[in-house]
């Protein structure tokens, strides 16, 4: 295993039992058997490592989903599998990194999906981008609200977010499409 992978794995493991602010480079390096200089060769600080984890996560199930529900279901599953890491990072100084990660991934996938299909009520590219941005913010905000609840388990998170995402698709998404369509006609 290469050192970057070891550091990422070690950080995720450490976040299962302690908050991000309590993890230092020395302890992280001891856990994966490398020197501090090796860490600093690859990353500037712990938050740089968190960003690298977010940038390099395998989200092929999200990217290969064929509809909005599939995108959200795959993303919920990813979050359940990485719940302790994401919640700990969200509830630390890395909150903005996690917010940007969740929003950015959902937004990019929805834009690509909706531009590819014709189920966007005739929206042009800019309207599709606006609709994806609005819906992605709406969903990402709810993920963040879940991360704030320290009693929430990954299983309860999954159940809650599946219901929320389905209701959002049924109720909120049509209104967002209508708003984007109205903006295009102005």
C-alpha angles and dihedrals in degrees: 000000000000118000095250090056091047092052092048092049092046092051092050090049093048091050089062090072108023141033120261093248090061093055116091132186093251094056091044092051092047090053093055098033102245137117126260089243089059090054092050091048088064105028138027095217143331091286090055087055090050089052091049091052091052093047094050104040117129104243098159091131089058093044093048096048114123100212142019094267090051091050093051095042091052092047092049089052091050090051092048089053092049098031100128092049095047096043093047092047092045092052092053138060086289092071093113091051091055093043091051091045094053095041094042096050096045092044095049093048094047093049091051092045096047096044088052095051131053098224094101096099092254097304119163120231094272091050090050090051091050092048092048092047093051095045093045091052090049093052095040091052090057091050087054092050089054092051090057091062104086092189094057114108123208090251094051089044090055093049093046095047095046089056092044094049093049092050090046092053091048099043113016103035096060090051091049090051090050092049092050091047091051091050091053092056093055 
